[in-house]
């Protein structure tokens, strides 16, 4: 079995969701009794060597920087194979290999027999490098010679391949130390870990590869990496009523565009009918770009059966409407200023938590999430999975925690991490587009969790497919 590319590539195609396991779960697998074949470290070293050869077939001189633990042992096993296959391998060690784990000592012996060159510093020249410093254990700031080696890797104009996870990145959370290895490729061994796909993970890992080393997946993953949603089939006999009504409540003075972006996104996202309730005092009752949008006053809405998207550009005007919205809306997406006002009002928080199960989706970015949990943005970003689940549990709602590796969490459910999207979404209004698309998926009858997963995946996929370097929210409406 060869390593499989997870991102980018076809690893999440065809609706397949990849299980993601925690460090503790991975350690349990590592501790399982071994069979009569190669040791886990030998299998890992072979997989690493095979992938390195495939990724950099023309590299003549390969630098392998090894740490004192099992990660370093994997690197030494790979070094022995690469040396035997005709590469000139230089291994850097800053520890006594005789004092390492038993498997690592065996790997060191195998590399010596193969003729690997050993040095105590980084070589002057190399065509590729392998980060085998620190793996999935406790993350601590890189210091001393290890910090020097990490800087050397990051400054080199050659590919870096990280073993299991880039040194300095937390495998559970995706939180990175200030200095960490930024790899072009990462080979995750035995299990895929959540930290590869959220927080700083995507930037640190580059292309993400996986080798299970012959082990079966654990029964209960810590999270799931979203697969592509099933393409929607619309029966010939369906009509606009089959896909539901969505209404945008937002757009205070100076921010009407936010509500219009959400409404346009809902229409392009397949909603049967879309209404707009702008909160600014004087707004034209027609969208010249999409005259299908219907404008209403908030006090004239027929609430029965309607999905509401509340808060996009809502400003202070949305605050007095929230008690009624929370009480009456059958299905509800809460975004932007709606979330900010809820964060300041315990009565509103209680109202959200008491809504019918599966009827509400919250879509905070990290700052809004910090307000809702009364903590700092740093705390949210230090454990995005934990923060998303805490929000879902506190507010008894589906939560979409936006950012690199957006997380979709629900009470009592395994959280999902979205693999799509890129920095082209770092533009004003793209969050409003997501809220509108989510409203359309809810109105079409998807559960709150499925609607969140579907909308977030498609929203990110639109950015991945966008042909130019810059993507604005107006264009995104039509591509999601």
Secondary structure, 3 states (H helix, E strand, C coil): CCCEEEECCCCCHHHCCEEECCHHHHHHHHCCCCCCCCCHHHHHHHHHHHHHHHHCCCCCEEEEEECCCHHHHHHHHHHHHHHHCCCEEEEEECCCHHHCCHHHHHHHHHHHHHCCEEECCCCCCCCEEEEECCCCCCCCCCCHHHHHHHHHHHHCCCEEEEECCCCCECCCCCCECCCCCCCCEEEEECCECHHHCCCCHHHHHCEEEEECCCCCCCCCCCEEECCCCCCCCCCCCCCHHHHCEEEEEECCCCCHHHHHHHHHHHHHCCCCEEEEEECCCCCCCCCCCCCCCEECCHHHCCCCCCEEEECCCCHHHHHHHHHHHHHHCCEEEECCHHHHHHHCCHHHHHHHHCCCCCCEEECCCHHHHHHHHCCCHHHHHHCHHHHHHHHHHHHCCEEEECCCCCEEECCCCCEEECCCCCHHHCCCCHHHHHHHHHHHHHHCCCCHHHHHHHHHHHHHHHHHHCCCCCCCHHHHHHHC
